[in-house]
């Protein structure tokens, strides 16, 4: 496997990108990948990417503006609509890479980016396949899983962030993860240990994100766009997911015109590691092999 730096620009800001290439394969298809809420590409995405590369598919991993090694200020700005812009910029960039087959591009998203790839696929008719794992597809549905106190704090902190931004002050930040009973974007029983399990040793990741995200997520509904996706989609839902309601993931699958829906006995974070990772990655390899390589792999 060969790894190349392949940065690109989204709205004039440099985004950090890595291209993984399989050895001895000329112009392979490529899977574009990015992470979920407040995470960066180093958080277990290479494990998925390397397995795809082993089967003869290239992968392109990137971080959103203001995250990881990407540029952009202020840092840690979570804005789903900006994230989709970054996805579209990444797709355009990958199409111009001479090392891959630009006619065979798949999108791979998980959690927050699982919704992004659905929306991005509606805006690009040339996408050949989409993989969406545990996707955030409905702001209201996820909000309903939170306590009243969390909803109130999220609203107050989100509006505080917007007010500070209007007066050109530094953003208001909130934790991305916390233990139950402590406010954060993700504070269910599984959230803190689950998220920590995907962070590599030595990471300098900061547990914070702009609080405006709570307002923006309330208006983010990839499920409404599902009917417009022309590409075949593999949608993977966790029956025990505490962050994304399984029922709305299933509803999204029903709205997608060409969908293979897989329900796993998992929570939100289990598919990233261990036996559940092995279960999920095999399903994904089979799907991408058929859609990008035209064969079972």
N, C-alpha and C positions, 0 to 999 in steps of 0.2 A: 504494500500500500504506500502511496505517495501523498504527502500533505503539502499543499501550496497555500500561501497567503493570497487572498483575492478580495481585497476591500472594495467597497463601492460607496456611492454617495446617494443619500436620500434627502431631498429638499436642501441640497447644498452642504449636508453634514456627513462626514465619513462614518460608515458603519463597518465594523470589524467582521471579516469573513474568512472562512477556511474551506478550501476545496480538497476533498479526499478522493483519490483516484485509485481504481483497481489496477494491479500490475498486469501488463500484457493484454489489455482490452482497449481497442481503438474506438474513440468516440462513443463511450458508454452513455446510457441514459443517466439522468441525474435527479436526485431527491433533494429538494431544498427544505431545510429544517431550522426552526427557531423555537425558543422556549416559552414557558407560560409566565404567570404573574410574578414580576420582579426577579425572575431567575435569569441566568446567563447560559450560553451554549456549553460551557464546561461542565454543567451539572447533569451528567449521565447521558447527554446527547451523543458524545463520541462513542459510547457503548452501542447505541442503536446504529449509528453511522457506520461503524466498523463492520457490523454484521451485514449491512447492505452491501458494503464494498466487497466483502468476501464472496458475494454472489454475483459480482460483475457490474454492480451499479455504483456510479459516482455519487457523492453526497456533498452538499454545500451547506455549511452551518454559519449562521450569522447572529449578531447581537443587535438589538434595537438601538436607536439613538439614545444617548445618555446612560447606556448600560455597558458593563464589562469594559472592554478595550475600545469601544466605539466612542466617538466624540459627542459633544453636545452639552450645553449648560442650560439650566441647572441640571444636576445629576438625578437619576432615578425617577424620571418623569414617566408615569404609567398613563398612557392615553391610547385606548384601543384603536381609535381612528388614525392616529399617527403610526401605530404599529402596522396597520394595514397598508399605509403608504410605504413603509419600509419593506413590507413583503412584495409589493408591486415593483419597487426599485430593485430588489434582489432578483426577482424574476427577469426583469429587463437586463440586468447585469449578467446573469448566468447565460442568457441566450446569446451573449456576445463572447462567451468563453470558448476558445478554439479547442479545448481539450474534451468537450462533451458534445453530445448530440442534442442540439437545441430543440429538436422536434419531439423529444421524449423527456418531458419534465413532469415530475410529481411534486406535490406539496405535502409536507408532514408537519402536523402541529399537535400539541398536547396541552390540556388544560386551557388557559386563556388563549394560547395560539391555536388550539383546536377549533375555536370559533373563527379566528382570523383567517385560517386557510379556506374555510367555507366561503367567507366573504370575498377573499382574494380570487377564488376560483370563479366567482360570478363575473368578475371584471376582466378575466383573461380566458378566452375561448380555446386557447392553445394548450391548456393544461391537460395532461393525459391521465392523471390519477391523483387522488387525495387520500391521505391517511389522517384521521382525526381521533385522538385518544383522550377519553375523559373530557370532552370539550365544554367550555363555558359558552353557552349558546343563548342564554336568556337572563338578563339582568334581574328582572323581577323575581324569577323563580329562585335564583340564588339568594337574593335578599330575604326571601321568605324563610330561609333556613336559619337566619340569624335571630338573636334575641332582640327584644325591643330596645334595651339599653345600648346594644351595639349599633342598631340602626340610627338611634338618636345621635350617638357620638360620631358615627361616620358622616352624618349630615352636617353636624357642627364643624367637624374638622375639615370636611370638604369645602364648605363655604368659607371657612377661615383661610384656607389655602388660596381660594380665588380672590378674596379680598386683599390678601398680602401681595399676590401677583399684580393686582390692579394698581397697587401703590409702589410697585417695583421693589418690593421687599423679598427676602429669601423665602422659599416655599415653606409651607407647613408639612412636616413629614409624619407619617405613622408607621408603626412596625408592619412588616409583611407577614410575619408569623409570631405566634405567642401561644402559651399554654392556655387551656380553657379557663375562663374567668378573667383573663387579661385582654384588653382590646388589641386587635390587629386585623389585618385584611383576612387572615386565615387563622382561626383560633379554635377549631374543632378538636376533638380528642386526638385525631390522627395527624393534625397539621404540623405541629412543631417537630415531633420525632420523624414524621414522614419527609418533610422538607429537608431537615438536617441530614437525612440518610442519603440524599443525592448531592450534597456539597462535598467536593473533593478536599482531602486534607491539605492544609496550607492556603486555602482560598481566602482572599481579602474581601469577600462579599460583605456588604453592610446590610443589616436587617432594617431597611427603611424604604419608603416609597412616597411619592407626593400624594397628599390626601385628596387632591382633586379627583383622583381615580374613583373614589366612592360615588361621586356624582356622575361621572362619565359612564361607569359600569351600569348604572341604573337605566341608562338610555341605549344600551348596547344589546342588540338582539339578532345575532347571526341566524337564528332559527327562521326568522321571517324571510331570509334570502335563500333558504335551502332549495326551494323549487326552481331557482334559476341556475343551479349548478349543473352543467352539462357533463362534466367528467365523472367517471365512476368513483365512488367514495367508499372507503372502508371506515366505518364508524364503530369505535369500541367504547362501550359504556361499562362502568363498574356498578354493580347492584348495591354495593355498600358505601358508595361515594358520599361523603359528608359535606362536600363543597359544591358539587354539581348534581342536582336532582336527576336520578336515573330516568324518571318518567319523561322529563323534557328532552333528554338525549334520545330516548326511544321515539318521541314525537318528531324530532329532527330527522331521524332515520326514515320515518314514514313520509316526510315531505320531500326528501331527496329523490329525484327521478331514477337514479341508478346507484343504489346503495346496498352494500353488504354489511349488515349489522351484527355485531358480536357482543353478547352480554357475558361479562366475566364476574365471578364471585370475588370481587376485589373492592378495596376502598380507593381513594383518589391516588395515593402515592405508591401502592404496592406494585403496579406494573413497571416501575422503574428499576427494580432490583430483584435479585433472587429468583425463586421458582416462578413467580408471576411475570417477571420480565421475560423469562424463557418462553412462557406460554404465549405472551403477547407478541414477542418478536417473531416467533414462528408463523403466526397468523399474518403478520405484516409482510414478512418475506414472501410468503406464498402469494399474497395479493399483488405486491409490487412486481414479483417475477412474472405473473400472468399479464399484468397491464403494461409493463415497461419492456420486458424481455420476450414476451409472447410465449412463455413456457413455465412449467413448474420448476422451482429451484429448491 
